[in-house]
Amino acid sequence: MRDLVIMPAMAQRRESLNMGEFAEEAIIVEEVTAPKKVNHFIEANTQEVTLQHLQQDCIIPSFASMEETISHQSLIGAVVDAAKDYFHGEQFDMPEIRISHPINGRIPSALGKKASELTDEEKTLFYQRMCFCFEIPSIVHDEYGNRLALSIGGVRAYNEINLYSKKSVERFKIFIGFRNRVCSNLMLTTDGLQDKIEVLSVQELYAAALNLFHAYNPSKDLHLLRTLGQMSISTSEFCQIIGRMRLYQALTPNQQKRLPRLLLGDSQINAACRAFVSDVNFKSTGDSITGWQLLNLLNGSVKSSYIDNFLERNLNCTEFVQGIQRAKLGDSEYAWFLGWVDC
């Protein structure tokens, strides 16, 4: 991996971060200038908010037992603290925070008032779903003309827990992986996503984040991305893949069980088709595309997902393109999507 760019502090910790053979020819630089971000890592029906807004303008929901839940800002703080401790000495961008599904309420003393009569002091607000992502700009890698930055983030969705009960474990998702600065696409792998974290405290969240960072091998992801770029997919093969992805939606549950899971729906598949002919960075410019392009076409399409299923769909994109790669090498698991076997 000749284009891995790491800051001096990172260079001293190369072995502990499992960079190994892929970082032997790393370029040590004194400064990495980050381009201005235009795209968001997720779009859908989300909007961007600040950490200050979450801290000052939002309430923290409670269980029926009147015990507070772990707040969105506490999740962000725990993951950021864990990242700064594990990647000590690196540079960190401010977290980009996206929210959806605002829940408007009122304080108990205003329960008898009409909504139009409520004052600002009597109104309450929290967001059912929140996700965040931040980059470590001192750990970057150039791949096929795109700069990738190591990125970390998490998701919290209150709809996944029962607030009408006594306090119990709360569910969170934390990820680490590379983010394409050209389009802000995340590229997650199984090793970089913990999507079923159940904890009772912020301290347990911090520990879960540390465990994820320790287990994550960035060189493995970089090697995967490079090999995907070496796979060629003809236009006819792409059309076959898209057709089978659409056909998958119409299969019976029993037929789907015999195939690898596909979490992308019609809207994501349509978005990938449009990007195939119009995306500035990853569209087809001849009679074929690479696996790297296919991965980014699919990753871009799932940015329209809701917060609570975005990470799983992003990971599914990686699994799918890897499966197509194996199928072209003779493996049968994903061969159906190329039209080579029957369901």
Secondary structure, 3 states (H helix, E strand, C coil): CCCEEECHHHHHCCCCCCCHHHHCCCEECCCCCCCCCCCCCCCCCCEEECHHHHHHHCCCCECCCCCECCCHHHHHHHHHHHHHHHCCCCCCCCCEEEEEEEEEEECHHHCCCCHHHCCHHHEEEEEEEEEEEEEEEEEEEEECCEEEEEEEEEEEEHHHCCCCCCCCCEEEEEEEEEEECCCCEEECCHHHEEEEEEECCHHHHHHHHHHHHHHCCHHHHHHHHHHHCCCEEEHHHHHHHHHHHHHHHHCCHHHHHCCCCCCCCHHHHHHHHHHHHHCCCCCCCCCEEEHHHHHHHHHHHHHHCCHHHHHHHHHHHHHHHHHHHHHHCCCCCCHHHHCCCCC
